[in-house]
Amino acid sequence: MAFSDNLQQLPAVSHLAGLQLTDATGAVVATIENKPGQAGSLAVYASLANASGVIDAEAASRGLDIYAEHTVDARANPGKHPNIDRLITLIAEGGQWQVKLLPA
């Protein structure tokens, strides 16, 4: 399926202003906001962390599947899709991120 189709299957994120990813030391790795150009990634990352509040390599792999054709483009053009690049790096390096949801 295409990313747009996958996105429609994810829970809504209208109740969120964004989310923060933190590493094992508690440092903020990234913030994804609920705004044009990031709302789709917010939905992906929020859904990956929904059950456990963390994103690990297994969840990151599911995320790459959700991004579908954008994952192919990200692999061909590193830096073009930073939210996908971040998942690719997590898979390669291991570890996990804690996810803090930011209410709207």
N, C-alpha and C positions, 0 to 999 in steps of 0.2 A: 504494500500500500504506500501511497504518497504521504509525505509529512502532513499535508493539510487534512488528509483523511484520518491519520493517526491522532492528530491534534484534537479532532472532534470527539474522539473516544476518551479523552482525559477529563478529569474533574475540572470544573470551572475555577478560576482564580480571581474572580472579581472582588472577593473579600480580602485579597492581599494587596499590600502596597509593594511587596517584593519579598526577597529572601536573602539571607547571608549564608555563605559557606565559610566554615572555620576549620582550620587544621587541628592536629593533635595538641598543639600548644595554645589553642584558642585564638590564634591570629586570623583575622578575616582574609580569606583567599579571594573572595569575589562577592559582589552584590549584584543581584539581578532584579531589576525594577519592573513594575507593572506599567509599562509604557510602550508605545509603538516601537517595533523593532526588537523588543525584549519579552513581550507578553507570552509568546509561544514558548520561549526558553523557560520562562517562569513556570508555565504549566508543566513542561517536561520535568524540570528539576523538582518541583513540588510533588509531582506524582511519584518520582523515583524515591523520594524520602518519606513518602506518606506513611508507610508501615512502621519503620524503625527510627526515623529522624536522622538517618545517616545515608550517605551515598558512598558505596564501596565499588570495587572493580566490577562485580557482578551487576550491580545497579547501573553503572556507567555503560556496560555493554548493552543493557536493555535500552538505555537512552539513545545509543547510536542507532539501534534498530528503529526507534521512534522517529528520529531525525531523517531516516530513509535517504532520499536522494541528496539531501544536504550533507550527509556524512560522506558520501562519495566525493562531493565537491570540496569538502573540508580537507579530506586526505590529499586531494590533488592540488589544493591551494592553501597550505598552512598559513594561518593568520587571518584568513578571510572570515572564519566563523569561530570566534574565540570561545563561545560556550560549548561548541562541539570539540574544539581543540583541547579544552580543559578535560573533557571526558576521556579523550584518547590518551592524554598524558596520565590521567589517574589509572587507567588500565595498564599502561606501560610501566609505571613506577610503583603501583600498589598504594596502600594506605586507604584512608577514607576521610570524608568531610562530615562534620556535624552540620545540620541544616536548621537555621533559625528562621521561622516564618514571621514576616512583618505584617501585622494586620493593617488594613486600609483605614 
